[in-house]
């Protein structure tokens, strides 16, 4: 498949990291889906930049090729033929595993025959998503901050999906001994989960863990809290509690010897496993004394929130809700 000779879209934030990634990895845009920029980051792994349709921030989607099938960890906004791109790159059927139900991570689920996610993520997808009306609301369609970079014909004709709800530690097999493990974390969303590529020794973290350098105060694990936004209260609010997330991060930090690299859903990727222990330390510090925060920031909605920073990680929270 011939690559496009131009990039028809621009990222929300053209960061120094993105420039470094373009220098380090083979990359390009493919005509089959011109809405993602594709980076070959391992022999069998691609990272795909999906520019956001509003101010939430650009996404990284990851494609892992196994012996018999390939899997997308997250699938973007539901714009373009992502599945066709994956099947072109790998020559194998593609399935998907959204880390959580938010529309920038699971908006493309309907184009896949098999969608694997935590049961609570599946519950939220079935309860809240997807209709065109829901999609337009998430993408702020028609509002000033909406980024209308795409053609209407390339938006999925249907957003209806019937995901397979999986328990914690469920194994998705890509053929032979190539296993991907689902690890539930909650926190940012009720069913938020990481996916561990056991053979590749890579942890895909969605919005659970971020690599946040000195000049990135807006990039951190956003804890919405069970009382922070009514749309998250509908199902499984107990998983939005900071204590729940802290316990899950304690468990995950005990497994850092099982992976070498962390691939988040936003910002820099290919970071060290220690970002997980940094996130654990940050959430512990926030729970112990939420008023001793590292930074005061505004989220993408303009809402004042607070960061607790440790090492390469930040945890962002609403102080009033968090300190109750």
ZADO-1210 file (C-alpha; in nm, 4 decimals, padded with zeros to 6 digits):
<atoms>
<atom x="00.0000" y="00.0000" z="00.0000" code="UNK" pos="1"/>
<atom x="00.1459" y="00.3343" z="-00.1049" code="UNK" pos="2"/>
<atom x="00.1996" y="00.5845" z="00.1714" code="UNK" pos="3"/>
<atom x="00.0508" y="00.9307" z="00.1400" code="UNK" pos="4"/>
<atom x="00.3002" y="01.1965" z="00.0411" code="UNK" pos="5"/>
<atom x="00.1653" y="01.4334" z="00.3038" code="UNK" pos="6"/>
<atom x="00.0229" y="01.4322" z="00.6528" code="UNK" pos="7"/>
<atom x="-00.3379" y="01.5538" z="00.6149" code="UNK" pos="8"/>
<atom x="-00.3834" y="01.6168" z="00.9873" code="UNK" pos="9"/>
<atom x="-00.1759" y="01.7812" z="01.2571" code="UNK" pos="10"/>
<atom x="-00.1408" y="01.6732" z="01.6195" code="UNK" pos="11"/>
<atom x="-00.3020" y="01.8794" z="01.8924" code="UNK" pos="12"/>
<atom x="00.0383" y="01.9367" z="02.0493" code="UNK" pos="13"/>
<atom x="00.3454" y="01.8954" z="01.8302" code="UNK" pos="14"/>
<atom x="00.5772" y="01.8146" z="02.1196" code="UNK" pos="15"/>
<atom x="00.9547" y="01.7650" z="02.1209" code="UNK" pos="16"/>
<atom x="00.8909" y="01.3986" z="02.1996" code="UNK" pos="17"/>
<atom x="00.6966" y="01.3587" z="01.8767" code="UNK" pos="18"/>
<atom x="00.9874" y="01.5032" z="01.6818" code="UNK" pos="19"/>
<atom x="01.2248" y="01.2648" z="01.8568" code="UNK" pos="20"/>
<atom x="00.9974" y="00.9705" z="01.7754" code="UNK" pos="21"/>
<atom x="00.9969" y="01.0682" z="01.4086" code="UNK" pos="22"/>
<atom x="01.3753" y="01.0675" z="01.4111" code="UNK" pos="23"/>
<atom x="01.4038" y="00.7374" z="01.5984" code="UNK" pos="24"/>
<atom x="01.1376" y="00.5201" z="01.4341" code="UNK" pos="25"/>
<atom x="01.0260" y="00.4437" z="01.0808" code="UNK" pos="26"/>
<atom x="00.6971" y="00.6293" z="01.0401" code="UNK" pos="27"/>
<atom x="00.4409" y="00.7379" z="00.7862" code="UNK" pos="28"/>
<atom x="00.0774" y="00.7831" z="00.6881" code="UNK" pos="29"/>
<atom x="-00.1050" y="00.5164" z="00.4862" code="UNK" pos="30"/>
<atom x="-00.3791" y="00.5859" z="00.2357" code="UNK" pos="31"/>
<atom x="-00.6025" y="00.3124" z="00.3788" code="UNK" pos="32"/>
<atom x="-00.6388" y="00.5221" z="00.6961" code="UNK" pos="33"/>
<atom x="-00.4932" y="00.8737" z="00.6686" code="UNK" pos="34"/>
<atom x="-00.6103" y="00.9666" z="01.0196" code="UNK" pos="35"/>
<atom x="-00.3266" y="00.8066" z="01.2130" code="UNK" pos="36"/>
<atom x="00.0487" y="00.8455" z="01.1865" code="UNK" pos="37"/>
<atom x="00.2150" y="00.5034" z="01.2138" code="UNK" pos="38"/>
<atom x="00.5438" y="00.4377" z="01.3957" code="UNK" pos="39"/>
<atom x="00.7168" y="00.0972" z="01.3807" code="UNK" pos="40"/>
<atom x="00.8542" y="00.0687" z="01.7361" code="UNK" pos="41"/>
<atom x="00.9295" y="-00.3057" z="01.7560" code="UNK" pos="42"/>
<atom x="00.9530" y="-00.5907" z="01.5074" code="UNK" pos="43"/>
<atom x="00.5890" y="-00.6752" z="01.5819" code="UNK" pos="44"/>
<atom x="00.4558" y="-00.3535" z="01.7396" code="UNK" pos="45"/>
<atom x="00.3297" y="-00.0274" z="01.5900" code="UNK" pos="46"/>
<atom x="00.2344" y="00.2919" z="01.7757" code="UNK" pos="47"/>
<atom x="-00.0241" y="00.5061" z="01.5986" code="UNK" pos="48"/>
<atom x="-00.0847" y="00.8722" z="01.6747" code="UNK" pos="49"/>
<atom x="-00.4528" y="00.9661" z="01.6495" code="UNK" pos="50"/>
<atom x="-00.4908" y="01.3462" z="01.6685" code="UNK" pos="51"/>
<atom x="-00.7749" y="01.4409" z="01.8981" code="UNK" pos="52"/>
<atom x="-01.1060" y="01.5791" z="01.7808" code="UNK" pos="53"/>
<atom x="-01.1200" y="01.8121" z="02.0817" code="UNK" pos="54"/>
<atom x="-00.9046" y="01.9356" z="02.3675" code="UNK" pos="55"/>
<atom x="-00.8608" y="01.6062" z="02.5531" code="UNK" pos="56"/>
<atom x="-00.5243" y="01.5376" z="02.3841" code="UNK" pos="57"/>
<atom x="-00.3857" y="01.3166" z="02.1092" code="UNK" pos="58"/>
<atom x="-00.3948" y="00.9399" z="02.1552" code="UNK" pos="59"/>
<atom x="-00.1476" y="00.6599" z="02.1058" code="UNK" pos="60"/>
<atom x="-00.3023" y="00.3407" z="01.9757" code="UNK" pos="61"/>
<atom x="-00.0869" y="00.0277" z="01.9715" code="UNK" pos="62"/>
<atom x="-00.0960" y="-00.2666" z="01.7324" code="UNK" pos="63"/>
<atom x="00.0670" y="-00.5926" z="01.8449" code="UNK" pos="64"/>
<atom x="00.1178" y="-00.8721" z="01.5940" code="UNK" pos="65"/>
<atom x="00.1032" y="-01.2277" z="01.7277" code="UNK" pos="66"/>
<atom x="00.1584" y="-01.5584" z="01.5492" code="UNK" pos="67"/>
<atom x="-00.2048" y="-01.5944" z="01.4402" code="UNK" pos="68"/>
<atom x="-00.3781" y="-01.2603" z="01.4961" code="UNK" pos="69"/>
<atom x="-00.3063" y="-00.8992" z="01.5875" code="UNK" pos="70"/>
<atom x="-00.4608" y="-00.6779" z="01.8535" code="UNK" pos="71"/>
<atom x="-00.5138" y="-00.3044" z="01.8857" code="UNK" pos="72"/>
<atom x="-00.4731" y="-00.1752" z="02.2396" code="UNK" pos="73"/>
<atom x="-00.7230" y="00.1136" z="02.2176" code="UNK" pos="74"/>
<atom x="-00.8833" y="00.2083" z="01.8880" code="UNK" pos="75"/>
<atom x="-00.9288" y="00.5848" z="01.8816" code="UNK" pos="76"/>
<atom x="-01.2205" y="00.8015" z="01.7802" code="UNK" pos="77"/>
<atom x="-01.4063" y="00.5935" z="01.5227" code="UNK" pos="78"/>
<atom x="-01.2678" y="00.7815" z="01.2248" code="UNK" pos="79"/>
<atom x="-01.0999" y="00.5955" z="00.9391" code="UNK" pos="80"/>
<atom x="-01.0365" y="00.2307" z="00.8592" code="UNK" pos="81"/>
<atom x="-00.8148" y="00.1376" z="01.1538" code="UNK" pos="82"/>
<atom x="-00.8919" y="-00.2325" z="01.1287" code="UNK" pos="83"/>
<atom x="-00.8076" y="-00.2324" z="00.7574" code="UNK" pos="84"/>
<atom x="-00.4780" y="-00.0593" z="00.8331" code="UNK" pos="85"/>
<atom x="-00.3884" y="-00.3187" z="01.0961" code="UNK" pos="86"/>
<atom x="-00.4714" y="-00.6081" z="00.8661" code="UNK" pos="87"/>
<atom x="-00.2667" y="-00.4487" z="00.5882" code="UNK" pos="88"/>
<atom x="00.0369" y="-00.4043" z="00.8147" code="UNK" pos="89"/>
<atom x="00.0269" y="-00.7515" z="00.9692" code="UNK" pos="90"/>
<atom x="-00.1496" y="-00.9640" z="00.7080" code="UNK" pos="91"/>
<atom x="-00.3542" y="-01.1102" z="00.9954" code="UNK" pos="92"/>
<atom x="-00.7042" y="-01.0630" z="01.1393" code="UNK" pos="93"/>
<atom x="-00.7235" y="-00.7850" z="01.3962" code="UNK" pos="94"/>
<atom x="-00.9106" y="-00.7716" z="01.7240" code="UNK" pos="95"/>
<atom x="-00.9089" y="-00.4893" z="01.9795" code="UNK" pos="96"/>
<atom x="-00.8805" y="-00.4333" z="02.3543" code="UNK" pos="97"/>
<atom x="-00.9798" y="-00.0837" z="02.4731" code="UNK" pos="98"/>
<atom x="-00.8204" y="00.0115" z="02.8044" code="UNK" pos="99"/>
<atom x="-01.1430" y="00.1909" z="02.9042" code="UNK" pos="100"/>
<atom x="-01.4708" y="00.3119" z="02.7607" code="UNK" pos="101"/>
<atom x="-01.3884" y="00.6801" z="02.6936" code="UNK" pos="102"/>
<atom x="-01.4517" y="00.7783" z="02.3342" code="UNK" pos="103"/>
<atom x="-01.0905" y="00.8602" z="02.2530" code="UNK" pos="104"/>
<atom x="-00.9890" y="00.5052" z="02.3502" code="UNK" pos="105"/>
<atom x="-01.2893" y="00.2951" z="02.2508" code="UNK" pos="106"/>
<atom x="-01.4620" y="00.5035" z="01.9823" code="UNK" pos="107"/>
<atom x="-01.3522" y="00.2705" z="01.7043" code="UNK" pos="108"/>
<atom x="-01.4679" y="-00.0515" z="01.8700" code="UNK" pos="109"/>
<atom x="-01.7614" y="-00.1074" z="01.6351" code="UNK" pos="110"/>
<atom x="-01.5393" y="-00.1900" z="01.3382" code="UNK" pos="111"/>
<atom x="-01.3962" y="-00.4979" z="01.5133" code="UNK" pos="112"/>
<atom x="-01.5671" y="-00.8369" z="01.5446" code="UNK" pos="113"/>
<atom x="-01.3971" y="-00.9085" z="01.8777" code="UNK" pos="114"/>
<atom x="-01.3636" y="-00.6396" z="02.1454" code="UNK" pos="115"/>
<atom x="-01.2028" y="-00.7507" z="02.4729" code="UNK" pos="116"/>
<atom x="-01.2096" y="-00.5324" z="02.7839" code="UNK" pos="117"/>
<atom x="-01.2768" y="-00.5510" z="03.1551" code="UNK" pos="118"/>
<atom x="-01.6371" y="-00.6338" z="03.2422" code="UNK" pos="119"/>
<atom x="-01.6957" y="-00.2869" z="03.3888" code="UNK" pos="120"/>
<atom x="-01.5649" y="-00.1268" z="03.0706" code="UNK" pos="121"/>
<atom x="-01.7999" y="-00.3479" z="02.8696" code="UNK" pos="122"/>
<atom x="-02.0888" y="-00.2474" z="03.0963" code="UNK" pos="123"/>
<atom x="-02.0142" y="00.1206" z="03.0390" code="UNK" pos="124"/>
<atom x="-01.9795" y="00.0806" z="02.6628" code="UNK" pos="125"/>
<atom x="-02.3146" y="-00.0964" z="02.6450" code="UNK" pos="126"/>
<atom x="-02.4785" y="00.1550" z="02.8805" code="UNK" pos="127"/>
<atom x="-02.3423" y="00.4819" z="02.7429" code="UNK" pos="128"/>
<atom x="-02.1884" y="00.4263" z="02.4016" code="UNK" pos="129"/>
<atom x="-02.2278" y="00.4335" z="02.1061" code="UNK" pos="130"/>
<atom x="-02.4743" y="00.6312" z="01.9003" code="UNK" pos="131"/>
<atom x="-02.3985" y="00.9160" z="01.6669" code="UNK" pos="132"/>
<atom x="-02.5457" y="01.1492" z="01.9290" code="UNK" pos="133"/>
<atom x="-02.3087" y="01.0166" z="02.1969" code="UNK" pos="134"/>
<atom x="-02.0169" y="01.0391" z="01.9569" code="UNK" pos="135"/>
<atom x="-02.0957" y="01.3997" z="01.8652" code="UNK" pos="136"/>
<atom x="-02.1268" y="01.4938" z="02.2327" code="UNK" pos="137"/>
<atom x="-01.7903" y="01.3407" z="02.3178" code="UNK" pos="138"/>
<atom x="-01.6261" y="01.5061" z="02.0187" code="UNK" pos="139"/>
<atom x="-01.7932" y="01.8425" z="02.0885" code="UNK" pos="140"/>
<atom x="-01.9306" y="01.8291" z="01.7372" code="UNK" pos="141"/>
<atom x="-02.0252" y="02.1773" z="01.6144" code="UNK" pos="142"/>
<atom x="-01.8633" y="02.3588" z="01.9081" code="UNK" pos="143"/>
<atom x="-01.5708" y="02.5966" z="01.8826" code="UNK" pos="144"/>
<atom x="-01.3183" y="02.3498" z="02.0241" code="UNK" pos="145"/>
<atom x="-01.4167" y="02.0723" z="01.7822" code="UNK" pos="146"/>
<atom x="-01.1308" y="01.9865" z="01.5443" code="UNK" pos="147"/>
<atom x="-01.2984" y="01.9090" z="01.2149" code="UNK" pos="148"/>
<atom x="-00.9963" y="01.7564" z="01.0406" code="UNK" pos="149"/>
<atom x="-01.1723" y="01.4549" z="00.8877" code="UNK" pos="150"/>
<atom x="-01.4230" y="01.3783" z="00.6123" code="UNK" pos="151"/>
<atom x="-01.7729" y="01.2812" z="00.7205" code="UNK" pos="152"/>
<atom x="-01.7626" y="00.9738" z="00.4968" code="UNK" pos="153"/>
<atom x="-01.4748" y="00.8394" z="00.7071" code="UNK" pos="154"/>
<atom x="-01.6669" y="00.8459" z="01.0359" code="UNK" pos="155"/>
<atom x="-01.7914" y="00.4971" z="01.1269" code="UNK" pos="156"/>
<atom x="-02.1483" y="00.4440" z="01.0048" code="UNK" pos="157"/>
<atom x="-02.2389" y="00.2734" z="01.3337" code="UNK" pos="158"/>
<atom x="-02.0958" y="00.2910" z="01.6842" code="UNK" pos="159"/>
<atom x="-02.2863" y="-00.0038" z="01.8239" code="UNK" pos="160"/>
<atom x="-02.0579" y="-00.2598" z="01.9833" code="UNK" pos="161"/>
<atom x="-02.1003" y="-00.5759" z="02.1867" code="UNK" pos="162"/>
<atom x="-01.7722" y="-00.6069" z="02.3777" code="UNK" pos="163"/>
<atom x="-01.6614" y="-00.9211" z="02.5570" code="UNK" pos="164"/>
<atom x="-01.6505" y="-00.8403" z="02.9285" code="UNK" pos="165"/>
<atom x="-01.3484" y="-01.0063" z="03.0869" code="UNK" pos="166"/>
<atom x="-01.2454" y="-01.0645" z="03.4482" code="UNK" pos="167"/>
<atom x="-00.9258" y="-00.9292" z="03.5979" code="UNK" pos="168"/>
<atom x="-00.6148" y="-01.1167" z="03.4744" code="UNK" pos="169"/>
<atom x="-00.7958" y="-01.2549" z="03.1706" code="UNK" pos="170"/>
<atom x="-00.5565" y="-01.3854" z="02.9028" code="UNK" pos="171"/>
<atom x="-00.6024" y="-01.2924" z="02.5367" code="UNK" pos="172"/>
<atom x="-00.4052" y="-01.5334" z="02.3209" code="UNK" pos="173"/>
<atom x="-00.2677" y="-01.4169" z="01.9849" code="UNK" pos="174"/>
<atom x="-00.1568" y="-01.7667" z="01.8835" code="UNK" pos="175"/>
<atom x="00.0912" y="-02.0215" z="02.0169" code="UNK" pos="176"/>
<atom x="00.2398" y="-01.8874" z="02.3433" code="UNK" pos="177"/>
<atom x="00.1773" y="-01.5172" z="02.2748" code="UNK" pos="178"/>
<atom x="-00.0400" y="-01.4005" z="02.5647" code="UNK" pos="179"/>
<atom x="-00.1762" y="-01.0573" z="02.6582" code="UNK" pos="180"/>
<atom x="-00.2982" y="-01.0212" z="03.0193" code="UNK" pos="181"/>
<atom x="-00.5690" y="-00.7762" z="03.1265" code="UNK" pos="182"/>
<atom x="-00.4863" y="-00.6067" z="03.4605" code="UNK" pos="183"/>
<atom x="-00.7680" y="-00.3997" z="03.6118" code="UNK" pos="184"/>
<atom x="-00.6710" y="-00.0689" z="03.7792" code="UNK" pos="185"/>
<atom x="-00.9831" y="00.1500" z="03.7901" code="UNK" pos="186"/>
<atom x="-00.9267" y="00.5072" z="03.9056" code="UNK" pos="187"/>
<atom x="-00.9685" y="00.7184" z="03.5934" code="UNK" pos="188"/>
<atom x="-01.2603" y="00.5045" z="03.4753" code="UNK" pos="189"/>
<atom x="-01.4396" y="00.2097" z="03.6405" code="UNK" pos="190"/>
<atom x="-01.3101" y="-00.0565" z="03.4025" code="UNK" pos="191"/>
<atom x="-00.9731" y="00.1001" z="03.3236" code="UNK" pos="192"/>
<atom x="-00.7183" y="-00.1751" z="03.2659" code="UNK" pos="193"/>
<atom x="-00.3596" y="-00.2173" z="03.1578" code="UNK" pos="194"/>
<atom x="-00.2584" y="-00.4909" z="02.9133" code="UNK" pos="195"/>
<atom x="00.0635" y="-00.6842" z="02.9643" code="UNK" pos="196"/>
<atom x="00.2399" y="-00.8255" z="02.6596" code="UNK" pos="197"/>
<atom x="00.4206" y="-01.1062" z="02.8372" code="UNK" pos="198"/>
<atom x="00.6494" y="-01.2041" z="02.5520" code="UNK" pos="199"/>
<atom x="00.7327" y="-00.8481" z="02.4531" code="UNK" pos="200"/>
<atom x="00.7665" y="-00.7430" z="02.8215" code="UNK" pos="201"/>
<atom x="00.5641" y="-00.4291" z="02.7555" code="UNK" pos="202"/>
<atom x="00.2847" y="-00.2856" z="02.9713" code="UNK" pos="203"/>
<atom x="00.0196" y="-00.0847" z="02.7865" code="UNK" pos="204"/>
<atom x="-00.1358" y="00.1521" z="03.0400" code="UNK" pos="205"/>
<atom x="-00.4045" y="00.3624" z="02.8692" code="UNK" pos="206"/>
<atom x="-00.4838" y="00.6435" z="03.1143" code="UNK" pos="207"/>
<atom x="-00.3674" y="00.4576" z="03.4260" code="UNK" pos="208"/>
<atom x="00.0035" y="00.5479" z="03.4093" code="UNK" pos="209"/>
<atom x="00.1775" y="00.8316" z="03.2219" code="UNK" pos="210"/>
<atom x="00.5361" y="00.9349" z="03.1552" code="UNK" pos="211"/>
<atom x="00.5356" y="01.3007" z="03.2621" code="UNK" pos="212"/>
<atom x="00.8554" y="01.5062" z="03.2330" code="UNK" pos="213"/>
<atom x="00.9309" y="01.8384" z="03.4035" code="UNK" pos="214"/>
<atom x="00.7657" y="02.0475" z="03.1331" code="UNK" pos="215"/>
<atom x="00.4462" y="01.8383" z="03.1197" code="UNK" pos="216"/>
<atom x="00.2379" y="01.9447" z="03.4245" code="UNK" pos="217"/>
<atom x="-00.0861" y="01.8775" z="03.2363" code="UNK" pos="218"/>
<atom x="-00.0006" y="01.5115" z="03.1797" code="UNK" pos="219"/>
<atom x="-00.0906" y="01.2809" z="03.4643" code="UNK" pos="220"/>
<atom x="-00.3230" y="01.0070" z="03.5810" code="UNK" pos="221"/>
<atom x="-00.6539" y="01.1886" z="03.6167" code="UNK" pos="222"/>
<atom x="-00.8590" y="01.0584" z="03.9089" code="UNK" pos="223"/>
<atom x="-01.2161" y="01.1637" z="03.8383" code="UNK" pos="224"/>
<atom x="-01.3403" y="01.0355" z="04.1734" code="UNK" pos="225"/>
<atom x="-01.6797" y="00.8756" z="04.2400" code="UNK" pos="226"/>
<atom x="-01.8298" y="01.2209" z="04.3018" code="UNK" pos="227"/>
<atom x="-01.6378" y="01.4170" z="04.0425" code="UNK" pos="228"/>
<atom x="-01.8580" y="01.3722" z="03.7345" code="UNK" pos="229"/>
<atom x="-02.2046" y="01.2223" z="03.7231" code="UNK" pos="230"/>
<atom x="-02.1469" y="01.0239" z="03.4039" code="UNK" pos="231"/>
<atom x="-01.8885" y="00.8132" z="03.5866" code="UNK" pos="232"/>
<atom x="-02.1228" y="00.7432" z="03.8772" code="UNK" pos="233"/>
<atom x="-02.3679" y="00.5402" z="03.6725" code="UNK" pos="234"/>
<atom x="-02.1967" y="00.2041" z="03.7084" code="UNK" pos="235"/>
<atom x="-01.9300" y="00.0735" z="03.9472" code="UNK" pos="236"/>
<atom x="-01.8394" y="00.3999" z="04.1277" code="UNK" pos="237"/>
<atom x="-01.6463" y="00.1993" z="04.3878" code="UNK" pos="238"/>
<atom x="-01.3680" y="00.1571" z="04.1312" code="UNK" pos="239"/>
<atom x="-01.3279" y="00.5346" z="04.1063" code="UNK" pos="240"/>
<atom x="-01.2171" y="00.5660" z="04.4679" code="UNK" pos="241"/>
<atom x="-00.8572" y="00.6736" z="04.5281" code="UNK" pos="242"/>
<atom x="-00.8058" y="00.3947" z="04.7781" code="UNK" pos="243"/>
<atom x="-00.9167" y="00.1388" z="04.5200" code="UNK" pos="244"/>
<atom x="-00.6714" y="00.2768" z="04.2657" code="UNK" pos="245"/>
<atom x="-00.3937" y="00.2844" z="04.5254" code="UNK" pos="246"/>
<atom x="-00.4468" y="-00.0830" z="04.6050" code="UNK" pos="247"/>
<atom x="-00.4345" y="-00.1737" z="04.2375" code="UNK" pos="248"/>
<atom x="-00.1150" y="00.0236" z="04.1882" code="UNK" pos="249"/>
<atom x="00.0380" y="-00.1555" z="04.4872" code="UNK" pos="250"/>
<atom x="-00.0388" y="-00.4874" z="04.3176" code="UNK" pos="251"/>
<atom x="00.0927" y="-00.3713" z="03.9814" code="UNK" pos="252"/>
<atom x="00.4134" y="-00.2319" z="04.1305" code="UNK" pos="253"/>
<atom x="00.4892" y="-00.5751" z="04.2738" code="UNK" pos="254"/>
<atom x="00.5047" y="-00.7055" z="03.9157" code="UNK" pos="255"/>
<atom x="00.7548" y="-00.4591" z="03.7673" code="UNK" pos="256"/>
<atom x="01.0019" y="-00.7421" z="03.7092" code="UNK" pos="257"/>
<atom x="00.7626" y="-00.8790" z="03.4457" code="UNK" pos="258"/>
<atom x="00.7959" y="-00.5860" z="03.2042" code="UNK" pos="259"/>
<atom x="01.0631" y="-00.3459" z="03.0869" code="UNK" pos="260"/>
<atom x="00.8665" y="-00.0744" z="02.9079" code="UNK" pos="261"/>
<atom x="00.5494" y="00.1289" z="02.9586" code="UNK" pos="262"/>
<atom x="00.3290" y="00.2486" z="02.6703" code="UNK" pos="263"/>
<atom x="00.0676" y="00.5063" z="02.7833" code="UNK" pos="264"/>
<atom x="-00.2300" y="00.6329" z="02.5869" code="UNK" pos="265"/>
<atom x="-00.1106" y="00.9959" z="02.5775" code="UNK" pos="266"/>
<atom x="00.2203" y="01.1799" z="02.5833" code="UNK" pos="267"/>
<atom x="00.5622" y="01.0103" z="02.5616" code="UNK" pos="268"/>
<atom x="00.5761" y="00.6327" z="02.5234" code="UNK" pos="269"/>
<atom x="00.8434" y="00.3640" z="02.5579" code="UNK" pos="270"/>
<atom x="00.9273" y="00.4644" z="02.9142" code="UNK" pos="271"/>
<atom x="01.0856" y="00.2524" z="03.1881" code="UNK" pos="272"/>
<atom x="00.8914" y="00.0131" z="03.4106" code="UNK" pos="273"/>
<atom x="00.9785" y="00.2360" z="03.7067" code="UNK" pos="274"/>
<atom x="00.7012" y="00.4761" z="03.5981" code="UNK" pos="275"/>
<atom x="00.4610" y="00.2269" z="03.7580" code="UNK" pos="276"/>
<atom x="00.6336" y="00.2455" z="04.0960" code="UNK" pos="277"/>
<atom x="00.6490" y="00.6254" z="04.0602" code="UNK" pos="278"/>
<atom x="00.2722" y="00.6296" z="04.0081" code="UNK" pos="279"/>
<atom x="00.2264" y="00.4075" z="04.3129" code="UNK" pos="280"/>
<atom x="00.4367" y="00.6480" z="04.5198" code="UNK" pos="281"/>
<atom x="00.2426" y="00.9493" z="04.3895" code="UNK" pos="282"/>
<atom x="-00.1002" y="00.8083" z="04.4754" code="UNK" pos="283"/>
<atom x="00.0236" y="00.7084" z="04.8230" code="UNK" pos="284"/>
<atom x="00.1519" y="01.0616" z="04.8804" code="UNK" pos="285"/>
<atom x="-00.1774" y="01.2106" z="04.7611" code="UNK" pos="286"/>
<atom x="-00.3852" y="00.9865" z="04.9882" code="UNK" pos="287"/>
<atom x="-00.1640" y="01.0618" z="05.2871" code="UNK" pos="288"/>
<atom x="-00.1753" y="01.4409" z="05.2391" code="UNK" pos="289"/>
<atom x="-00.3700" y="01.5691" z="04.9367" code="UNK" pos="290"/>
<atom x="-00.3061" y="01.9311" z="05.0397" code="UNK" pos="291"/>
<atom x="00.0688" y="01.8876" z="05.0020" code="UNK" pos="292"/>
<atom x="00.0364" y="01.8792" z="04.6236" code="UNK" pos="293"/>
<atom x="00.3153" y="01.9442" z="04.3773" code="UNK" pos="294"/>
<atom x="00.1302" y="02.1685" z="04.1314" code="UNK" pos="295"/>
<atom x="-00.1991" y="02.3417" z="04.0671" code="UNK" pos="296"/>
<atom x="-00.3190" y="02.2861" z="03.7094" code="UNK" pos="297"/>
<atom x="-00.6213" y="02.3215" z="03.4826" code="UNK" pos="298"/>
<atom x="-00.7538" y="02.0142" z="03.3069" code="UNK" pos="299"/>
<atom x="-00.8751" y="02.0148" z="02.9451" code="UNK" pos="300"/>
<atom x="-01.2149" y="02.1436" z="03.0618" code="UNK" pos="301"/>
<atom x="-01.0563" y="02.4373" z="03.2434" code="UNK" pos="302"/>
<atom x="-01.1322" y="02.2854" z="03.5853" code="UNK" pos="303"/>
<atom x="-00.8772" y="02.3500" z="03.8605" code="UNK" pos="304"/>
<atom x="-00.7069" y="02.0323" z="03.9766" code="UNK" pos="305"/>
<atom x="-00.3911" y="01.9340" z="04.1605" code="UNK" pos="306"/>
<atom x="-00.0906" y="01.7188" z="04.0796" code="UNK" pos="307"/>
<atom x="00.1073" y="01.4943" z="04.3078" code="UNK" pos="308"/>
<atom x="00.4385" y="01.4187" z="04.1407" code="UNK" pos="309"/>
<atom x="00.6896" y="01.1442" z="04.2096" code="UNK" pos="310"/>
<atom x="00.9717" y="01.0609" z="03.9681" code="UNK" pos="311"/>
<atom x="00.8345" y="01.0419" z="03.6125" code="UNK" pos="312"/>
<atom x="00.4712" y="01.0196" z="03.7245" code="UNK" pos="313"/>
<atom x="00.1962" y="01.2629" z="03.8158" code="UNK" pos="314"/>
<atom x="-00.1430" y="01.1867" z="03.9681" code="UNK" pos="315"/>
<atom x="-00.4033" y="01.4598" z="03.9102" code="UNK" pos="316"/>
<atom x="-00.7084" y="01.5000" z="04.1314" code="UNK" pos="317"/>
<atom x="-00.9876" y="01.7316" z="04.2444" code="UNK" pos="318"/>
<atom x="-00.8784" y="01.8466" z="04.5887" code="UNK" pos="319"/>
<atom x="-01.2245" y="01.8925" z="04.7394" code="UNK" pos="320"/>
<atom x="-01.3472" y="01.5468" z="04.6386" code="UNK" pos="321"/>
<atom x="-01.0149" y="01.3793" z="04.7043" code="UNK" pos="322"/>
<atom x="-00.9758" y="01.5143" z="05.0552" code="UNK" pos="323"/>
<atom x="-01.3193" y="01.4020" z="05.1790" code="UNK" pos="324"/>
</atoms>
